């Protein structure tokens, strides 16, 4: 009975994964995957050069990998009025190893004064989607009492196509006004067909909206001082097709330490997870603006697929940024950058 229950759970999880194939994954540390969040954040940081990488291992207690990675590098180029960047995304989902690889170039253009910065961004890239049909388990390979029958071959007719390429554009806008930041982005604007079978299956457009407010806790506060303490409440909303999700929470930031607590909803607004994050900024305050950021977070599942079954989700991230020698972008826009809200 226990073995049968295990297979039932795995089948339910696989069914959930198949149902969500048309949905993008989201990162709990959304602020450590800036180009994935919004292409208008390209080049929007205190420095000339930035690199970020984040890895998400979802539902670690279940068989079948659900892992995601985003790696990006971008430049702040004053002559362009903004920045350029390149990012790579990879996901691997389920026992059938549904793999998606994406590479995209981004560009942003900014206008502003000492009081605000308004940034517009575009992204253009290509995505490859692959699946291993031979690793799927069908109903005629499962015994009612014993579960999966090793060595069995299904009579199901499998699609002939196992790989798909498509063009994948995105665009967004971001505003920083004093201690307030907000932005919106649209991904998969062309709603590409990602079907393996030949029947049309459009990837829905992913819409993202977010807002953050930076509250100084330090007296005689001066904007941009790294030694100050802040509380930064934020909200992020995602909608893709008929699925929506919202994360709301706050970070406490003091010198090189950033700790956060978030609550995420999913579907019809039901509970999904409680997220705890801890971020460390190392060797900040150097003359060339050099900064190394290391972060970790954990999602405690609160949905019907409970924490006992999933063991939650863990993310790890690393980021690096600096100014080039004799940089012309130092203190541009009086230091108003999106990175100050992370």
ABEGO torsion letter per residue (X at the ends): XAAAAAAAAAAAAAAAAAAAAABBBBBABAAABAAAABAAABGBBBEABBBBBBBBBBGAABBEBBBBBBBBBBBBBAAAGBBBBBBBBBBBBEAAGBBBBBBBBBBBBBBEBAABBBBBBBBBBBBBBBBBAAABBBAAABBAAAEBBBGBBBABBBBABABBBBBBBBBBBBBBBEABBBBBBBBGAAGBBABAAGBBBBBBBBBBBBBBBBBBABBGBBBGBAABBBBBBBBBBBBBEABBBBBBEBBBBBEABBBBBBBBBBEAGBBABBBBBBBBBBGBGBAAGBBBBBBBBBBBBABABBAAAAGEBBBBBBBBBBBBBGBAABGBGGGBBAAAAX
